[in-house]
Amino acid sequence: MAYLQCGKNILRRGSDQLLPNPLFFAAHGIRYRKLEVILTSTIDKLGKAGETVKVKPGYFRNHLMPKLLAVPNIDKFAYLISEQRKIYQPMEVEEVKVVVPKTLEDKMKEYQTAARRLDSAKLVLRKFTTKDNEVREPVTKDEIVAEVARQLSVRIEPENLHLPAPLAALGEFEVPLRLPRSIPLPDGKLQWALQVKVRRE
């Protein structure tokens, strides 16, 4: 009975026996070939988005393709990737900006604008209350400073607020501001003040 031997047993045969046709083993080199793929996103130790790299077929089939990290390197995908990069990643043009140091007058104008914004705005804080309509946690200086930065986009220091005791009740309060004397007060005002309204959550 004739049968075909392959693998390491073929080497054990004597030289008098004929070897099988070499085309039988031609397909074995496929597993060692590498595919050219186009990366759709940057991958460490492999390449940046849009680059063409060579990877093993199994790595592409099992890891890159299911997660849409790469596509095969064919004309259709190459064109789509290039068009997407034009749309979503436009070429960055570096603009050179000359930074002019601010003069004392510019700084004073900024301070006056910030002071007017603080004086004319109303800061609203929401707090949880108990059954007796008392605030569970009183409003402190640090909380007011953080809310001023968040709501009014003005940066002040806790020393700029005159708050002897935390606000422990609901209602509207006027918190005096301690700003430099160089910032002129508006007509009819004796001091800068911040309006704070504490309401229930």
PAZAPA-4460 file (N, C-alpha, C; in steps of 0.05 Angstrom, whole numbers, plus 32768, in hexadecimal, padded with zeros to 4 digits):
% residues 201
    n_x    n_y    n_z   ca_x   ca_y   ca_z    c_x    c_y    c_z   seq   type   mol
   8011   7FE9   8000   8000   8000   8000   8012   8019   8000     1      M     A
   800C   802B   7FEE   801C   8043   7FEB   8010   8059   7FFC     2      A     A
   8021   8067   800A   8017   807F   8019   802D   8094   8018     3      Y     A
   8026   80AC   801E   8038   80C3   801C   8042   80CA   8038     4      L     A
   805C   80CB   803B   8067   80D3   8054   8070   80F0   8053     5      Q     A
   806B   80FF   8068   8074   811B   8068   807E   8122   8084     6      C     A
   8088   8139   8087   8092   8142   80A1   80AE   8138   80A5     7      G     A
   80B6   8132   80BE   80D1   812A   80C4   80D6   810D   80BC     8      K     A
   80C1   80FD   80B7   80C5   80E2   80AE   80D1   80E0   8092     9      N     A
   80CD   80F6   8083   80D7   80F5   8067   80F5   80F6   8067    10      I     A
   8101   8101   807C   811F   8102   807D   812B   80E8   8085    11      L     A
   811B   80D7   8092   8126   80BD   809B   8128   80A9   8084    12      R     A
   811A   80AF   806E   811B   809C   8058   8136   809B   804C    13      R     A
   813C   8086   8040   8155   8083   8032   8156   8094   8019    14      G     A
   816E   8098   800F   8171   80A8   7FF7   8167   809A   7FDE    15      S     A
   8162   807F   7FE0   8159   8071   7FC9   813B   8076   7FC3    16      D     A
   812D   8081   7FD7   8110   8087   7FD2   810E   80A3   7FC6    17      Q     A
   80FA   80A7   7FB6   80F5   80C0   7FA9   80E7   80D3   7FBC    18      L     A
   80EF   80ED   7FBB   80E1   8101   7FCB   80C7   810A   7FBC    19      L     A
   80B3   8112   7FCB   809A   811B   7FBE   809F   8135   7FAF    20      P     A
   808B   813C   7FA0   808D   8154   7F8F   8091   816C   7FA1    21      N     A
   80A4   817F   7F9A   80A8   8196   7FAB   8091   81A9   7FAC    22      P     A
   807F   81A8   7F99   8067   81BA   7F9A   8055   81B3   7FB1    23      L     A
   8058   819A   7FBC   8048   8192   7FD3   804D   81A3   7FEB    24      F     A
   8066   81AC   7FEE   806E   81BD   8005   806F   81DB   7FFF    25      F     A
   8066   81E3   7FE7   8068   81FF   7FDF   8057   8211   7FF1    26      A     A
   8040   8207   7FFA   802E   8217   8009   8037   821C   8026    27      A     A
   804C   820D   802F   8055   8210   804B   8061   822B   8050    28      H     A
   806A   8239   803B   8076   8253   803F   8062   826A   8044    29      G     A
   8049   8264   8041   8034   8279   8044   8034   8283   8061    30      I     A
   8037   8271   8074   8036   827A   8090   804D   828C   8098    31      R     A
   8062   828D   8088   8079   829E   808F   8078   82B8   807F    32      Y     A
   8065   82BC   806E   8063   82D5   805F   8057   82EB   8071    33      R     A
   805B   8304   806A   8050   831A   8079   803E   832A   8067    34      K     A
   8029   8335   8073   8016   8345   8064   801D   8363   8068    35      L     A
   8017   8372   8053   801A   838F   8055   7FFF   839A   805C    36      E     A
   7FFE   83AA   8072   7FE5   83B5   807C   7FE9   83D3   8081    37      V     A
   7FD3   83E2   8081   7FD4   83FE   8087   7FC8   8402   80A3    38      I     A
   7FD7   840E   80B5   7FCE   8413   80D0   7FBA   842A   80D1    39      L     A
   7FA3   8425   80DE   7F8F   843B   80E1   7F93   844A   80FB    40      T     A
   7FA3   8440   810E   7FA9   844E   8126   7FC6   8447   812E    41      S     A
   7FD1   8458   813E   7FED   8454   8146   7FEF   843D   815A    42      T     A
   8002   842B   8155   8007   8414   8166   8024   8414   816E    43      I     A
   8029   8411   8188   8044   8410   8192   8054   83FA   8186    44      D     A
   806D   83FF   817F   8080   83EC   8174   8078   83E1   8158    45      K     A
   8064   83EE   814C   805B   83E5   8131   805B   83FC   811E    46      L     A
   804F   8412   8125   804F   8429   8113   803A   843D   811A    47      G     A
   803A   8453   810B   8027   8468   810F   800F   8464   80FC    48      K     A
   7FFA   8472   8101   7FE2   8470   80F1   7FE8   847A   80D4    49      A     A
   7FDE   846A   80C1   7FE3   8471   80A5   7FFB   8464   8099    50      G     A
   800D   8458   80A9   8024   844B   809F   801E   842F   8094    51      E     A
   802E   8426   8081   802B   840B   8076   8041   83FA   8083    52      T     A
   8039   83E4   8090   804C   83D2   809E   8046   83B6   8096    53      V     A
   805A   83A4   809B   8056   8388   8095   8052   8379   80B0    54      K     A
   803D   8369   80B1   8037   8359   80C9   8031   833D   80C0    55      V     A
   8031   832B   80D4   802A   830F   80CE   800C   830D   80CA    56      K     A
   8003   82FA   80B8   7FE7   82F8   80B2   7FD6   82F3   80CB    57      P     A
   7FDF   82E2   80DD   7FCF   82DC   80F5   7FCC   82F4   8107    58      G     A
   7FE0   8304   810A   7FDF   831C   811A   7FCA   8330   810E    59      Y     A
   7FCB   8332   80F4   7FB8   8344   80E7   7F9B   8339   80E9    60      F     A
   7F98   831F   80E5   7F7D   8312   80E4   7F71   8312   8100    61      R     A
   7F81   830C   8115   7F76   8308   8130   7F76   8321   8141    62      N     A
   7F89   8334   813C   7F8B   834B   814E   7F85   8366   8140    63      H     A
   7F92   836B   812A   7F8F   8385   811D   7F75   8389   810F    64      L     A
   7F6C   8375   8100   7F54   8379   80F0   7F3B   837A   8101    65      M     A
   7F37   8368   8115   7F1E   836A   8125   7F1B   8384   8134    66      P     A
   7F31   8390   813C   7F30   83A9   814B   7F32   83C2   8139    67      K     A
   7F32   83BD   811E   7F34   83D2   810A   7F4D   83E3   810E    68      L     A
   7F63   83D7   8117   7F7C   83E5   811A   7F8C   83E7   8100    69      L     A
   7F85   83D5   80EC   7F93   83D5   80D3   7F81   83CA   80BD    70      A     A
   7F87   83D1   80A4   7F78   83C7   808D   7F8C   83BD   8079    71      V     A
   7F84   83AB   8067   7F97   83A1   8053   7FA1   83B7   8041    72      P     A
   7FB9   83B4   8037   7FC5   83C8   8026   7FBC   83C5   8009    73      N     A
   7FA4   83CE   8004   7F9B   83CE   7FE8   7F93   83EB   7FE1    74      I     A
   7F90   83F0   7FC7   7F8C   840C   7FBE   7F73   8419   7FCB    75      D     A
   7F5E   8409   7FCE   7F45   8414   7FD9   7F49   841E   7FF5    76      K     A
   7F55   840E   8006   7F59   8416   8022   7F6E   842C   8024    77      F     A
   7F83   842B   8014   7F98   8440   8014   7F8B   845B   800E    78      A     A
   7F79   845C   7FFA   7F6C   8475   7FF3   7F5A   847E   8009    79      Y     A
   7F4B   846C   8016   7F39   8474   802C   7F48   847F   8043    80      L     A
   7F5E   8472   804A   7F6E   847B   8061   7F7A   8496   805C    81      I     A
   7F84   849A   8043   7F90   84B5   803D   7F7B   84CB   803E    82      S     A
   7F62   84C5   8034   7F4D   84D9   8035   7F44   84DF   8051    83      E     A
   7F43   84CA   8062   7F3B   84CF   807E   7F50   84DF   808C    84      Q     A
   7F69   84DA   8087   7F7E   84EA   8094   7F7D   8507   808B    85      R     A
   7F75   850C   8072   7F72   8528   806A   7F5C   8536   8079    86      K     A
   7F46   8527   807E   7F2F   8533   808B   7F34   8537   80A9    87      I     A
   7F3C   8521   80B6   7F3D   8521   80D3   7F58   852A   80DF    88      Y     A
   7F6D   8529   80CF   7F87   8532   80D9   7F93   8546   80C5    89      Q     A
   7F88   855E   80C4   7F94   8571   80B1   7FB1   8578   80B9    90      P     A
   7FBF   8580   80A5   7FDB   8587   80A9   7FDC   859E   80BD    91      M     A
   7FEC   859B   80D1   7FEF   85B0   80E5   8002   85C5   80DB    92      E     A
   7FF8   85DD   80DB   8009   85F4   80D3   8012   8602   80ED    93      V     A
   802C   8603   80F0   8036   8610   8108   8034   862E   8105    94      E     A
   8027   863B   8118   8025   8658   8117   8038   8662   812C    95      E     A
   8048   8675   8124   805B   8682   8136   804D   869B   8141    96      V     A
   8049   869B   815B   803D   86B2   8168   8052   86C0   8178    97      K     A
   8052   86DA   8174   8065   86EA   8183   8058   86F2   819D    98      V     A
   8064   86EA   81B3   8059   86F0   81CD   8064   870A   81D7    99      V     A
   8051   871D   81DA   8059   8737   81E3   8054   8738   8201   100      V     A
   8068   8740   8211   8063   8740   822E   804E   8755   8235   101      P     A
   803D   874E   8248   8027   875F   8250   8032   8777   8260   102      K     A
   8027   878D   8259   802E   87A5   8268   801D   87A7   8281   103      T     A
   8024   87BA   8292   8015   87BE   82AB   7FF8   87C7   82A5   104      L     A
   7FF5   87D7   8290   7FDA   87E0   8289   7FC8   87C9   8280   105      E     A
   7FD4   87B6   8271   7FC4   879E   8268   7FBC   878D   827F   106      D     A
   7FCE   878A   8292   7FC8   877A   82AA   7FB2   8787   82BA   107      K     A
   7FB3   87A1   82BD   7F9F   87B0   82CC   7F83   87AD   82BF   108      M     A
   7F83   87AE   82A4   7F69   87AB   8296   7F5E   878F   829A   109      K     A
   7F6F   877A   829A   7F66   875F   82A0   7F5B   875D   82BC   110      E     A
   7F69   8769   82CF   7F60   8768   82EB   7F44   8776   82EE   111      Y     A
   7F41   878D   82E1   7F28   879C   82E2   7F11   878C   82D6   112      Q     A
   7F17   877F   82BF   7F02   876E   82B2   7EFA   8757   82C4   113      T     A
   7F0D   874A   82D1   7F07   8734   82E3   7EF8   873E   82FB   114      A     A
   7EFF   8755   8306   7EF2   875F   831D   7ED5   8766   8317   115      A     A
   7ED0   8772   82FF   7EB5   8779   82F7   7EA4   8760   82F3   116      R     A
   7EB1   874B   82E8   7EA2   8732   82E4   7E9A   8726   82FF   117      R     A
   7EAD   8726   8312   7EA6   871B   832D   7E90   872C   833A   118      L     A
   7E91   8746   8337   7E7E   8757   8345   7E62   8755   8339   119      D     A
   7E60   8751   831F   7E46   8750   8312   7E39   8735   8311   120      S     A
   7E49   8720   8315   7E3F   8704   8312   7E33   86FA   832C   121      A     A
   7E23   86E5   832A   7E18   86D8   8341   7E20   86BB   8341   122      K     A
   7E2E   86B3   8355   7E38   8698   8357   7E23   8686   8365   123      L     A
   7E1B   8670   8358   7E07   865F   8362   7E13   8645   836B   124      V     A
   7E0F   863E   8384   7E1A   8625   8390   7E02   8614   8398   125      L     A
   7E04   85FA   8391   7DEE   85E7   8399   7DF9   85D5   83AF   126      R     A
   7DEA   85D3   83C5   7DF2   85C3   83DC   7DDB   85B1   83E5   127      K     A
   7DE3   859A   83F0   7DCF   8588   83FB   7DC6   8594   8416   128      F     A
   7DAC   8590   841C   7DA1   859B   8435   7D95   8584   8445   129      T     A
   7D91   858A   845F   7D84   8577   8471   7D66   857C   8470   130      T     A
   7D57   856E   8480   7D3A   8571   8481   7D32   858C   848C   131      K     A
   7D43   8599   849C   7D3D   85B3   84A7   7D47   85CA   8495   132      D     A
   7D4D   85C4   847C   7D57   85D7   8468   7D72   85E4   8471   133      N     A
   7D82   85D5   847E   7D9D   85DE   8485   7DB1   85D0   8472   134      E     A
   7DC6   85DF   846C   7DDB   85D4   845A   7DEB   85BF   8469   135      V     A
   7DEF   85A8   845C   7DFE   8593   8469   7E1B   859B   846C   136      R     A
   7E27   85A5   8456   7E44   85AD   8458   7E45   85CB   8451   137      E     A
   7E50   85DB   8462   7E51   85F8   845D   7E64   85FE   8445   138      P     A
   7E5F   8615   8438   7E6E   861E   8421   7E87   862C   842C   139      V     A
   7E9F   8622   8423   7EB8   862D   842C   7EC5   863F   8417   140      T     A
   7EDA   864D   841F   7EE9   865E   840C   7EF3   864F   83F4   141      K     A
   7EFF   8637   83F9   7F0A   8628   83E3   7EF5   861F   83CF   142      D     A
   7EDD   8619   83D9   7EC7   8611   83C7   7EBE   8628   83B6   143      E     A
   7EBD   8640   83C2   7EB6   8658   83B3   7ECB   865E   839E   144      I     A
   7EE4   865C   83A5   7EFA   8661   8392   7EF8   864E   837A   145      V     A
   7EF3   8634   8380   7EF1   8620   836A   7ED9   8626   8358   146      A     A
   7EC2   862E   8364   7EAA   8633   8354   7EAE   864D   8344   147      E     A
   7EBC   8661   834E   7EC1   8679   833F   7ED2   8672   8326   148      V     A
   7EE6   8661   832A   7EF6   8659   8313   7EE6   8649   82FF   149      A     A
   7ED3   8638   8308   7EC3   8627   82F6   7EAD   8637   82E9   150      R     A
   7E9E   8646   82F8   7E87   8654   82ED   7E8D   866E   82DF   151      Q     A
   7EA0   867E   82EA   7EA5   8698   82DF   7EBF   869A   82D0   152      L     A
   7ECF   8685   82D1   7EEA   8684   82C3   7EFC   869B   82CD   153      S     A
   7EFB   86A0   82E6   7F0D   86B4   82F3   7F1C   86A6   8309   154      V     A
   7F36   86A9   8309   7F47   869C   831D   7F4D   86B0   8334   155      R     A
   7F44   86A9   834C   7F4A   86B9   8364   7F56   86A7   8379   156      I     A
   7F61   86B4   838D   7F6D   86A6   83A3   7F5B   86A7   83BB   157      E     A
   7F5D   8693   83CE   7F4C   8694   83E6   7F50   86AE   83F6   158      P     A
   7F68   86BA   83F4   7F6D   86D3   8403   7F5D   86EA   83F8   159      E     A
   7F53   86E8   83DF   7F43   86FE   83D3   7F26   86FE   83DD   160      N     A
   7F1E   86EA   83EC   7F03   86E9   83F7   7F03   86EF   8414   161      L     A
   7EF0   8700   841D   7EED   8705   843A   7ED5   86F5   8444   162      H     A
   7EDA   86DE   844E   7EC5   86CC   8457   7ECC   86C2   8473   163      L     A
   7EC4   86D1   8488   7ECC   86C9   84A3   7EC3   86AD   84AC   164      P     A
   7EAA   86A6   84A3   7E9F   868B   84AA   7E93   867F   8491   165      A     A
   7E94   8665   848F   7E87   8658   8477   7E69   865D   8476   166      P     A
   7E5F   865D   845E   7E42   8661   845A   7E33   8648   8460   167      L     A
   7E23   8648   8475   7E16   8630   847F   7DF8   8630   847B   168      A     A
   7DED   8643   846B   7DD0   8644   8467   7DCA   8649   844A   169      A     A
   7DB1   8643   8442   7DA8   8649   8427   7DA2   8667   8424   170      L     A
   7DA5   8671   840C   7D9E   868E   8407   7DB4   869B   83F7   171      G     A
   7DB1   86B6   83F5   7DC4   86C6   83E6   7DD6   86D5   83FA   172      E     A
   7DF0   86D6   83F3   7E04   86E3   8404   7E15   86F5   83F3   173      F     A
   7E20   870A   83FF   7E33   871B   83F2   7E4E   8718   8400   174      E     A
   7E61   870D   83F1   7E7C   8707   83FC   7E8E   871D   83F3   175      V     A
   7E99   872D   8405   7EAC   8743   83FD   7EC5   8737   83F1   176      P     A
   7ED0   8746   83DD   7EE8   873E   83CF   7EFF   8750   83D8   177      L     A
   7F16   8745   83DD   7F2E   8754   83E4   7F3F   8756   83CB   178      R     A
   7F3B   876A   83BB   7F4B   876E   83A3   7F5F   8784   83A7   179      L     A
   7F74   8786   8397   7F87   879B   839A   7F7B   87B7   8398   180      P     A
   7F85   87CA   83A6   7F7A   87E5   83A6   7F7F   87F3   838B   181      R     A
   7F91   87E8   837B   7F97   87F4   8361   7F80   87F0   834D   182      S     A
   7F6E   87DD   8353   7F57   87D9   8341   7F41   87EC   834A   183      I     A
   7F3A   8800   8339   7F27   8814   8342   7F0B   8809   8345   184      P     A
   7EFD   8812   8359   7EE1   880A   835F   7ECE   8819   834C   185      L     A
   7EB8   880C   8344   7EA4   881B   8335   7E96   8830   8346   186      P     A
   7E8A   8844   8338   7E7D   885A   8347   7E67   884F   8359   187      D     A
   7E66   8859   8371   7E51   8852   8384   7E56   8838   8393   188      G     A
   7E6D   882C   838F   7E73   8812   839D   7E89   8818   83B1   189      K     A
   7E86   880B   83C8   7E9A   880E   83DD   7EAE   87F7   83DD   190      L     A
   7EA6   87E0   83D2   7EB8   87C9   83D1   7EAE   87B5   83BC   191      Q     A
   7EC0   87A5   83B2   7EB9   878F   83A0   7EAC   8779   83B0   192      W     A
   7E97   876D   83A4   7E89   8757   83B2   7E80   8742   839E   193      A     A
   7E7F   872A   83A8   7E76   8713   8397   7E5B   8709   83A2   194      L     A
   7E48   8707   8390   7E2D   86FD   8398   7E2D   86DF   8397   195      Q     A
   7E27   86D2   83AD   7E27   86B5   83AF   7E0B   86AC   83B7   196      V     A
   7DFF   869A   83A7   7DE5   868F   83AE   7DE8   8672   83B4   197      K     A
   7DE0   8669   83CC   7DE1   864D   83D4   7DC5   8642   83D2   198      V     A
   7DC1   862E   83C1   7DA6   8622   83BF   7DA8   8604   83C2   199      R     A
   7D92   85F8   83C6   7D92   85DB   83CB   7D97   85CC   83B2   200      R     A
   7DA2   85B4   83B4   7DA9   85A3   839D   7D90   8599   8390   201      E     A
***
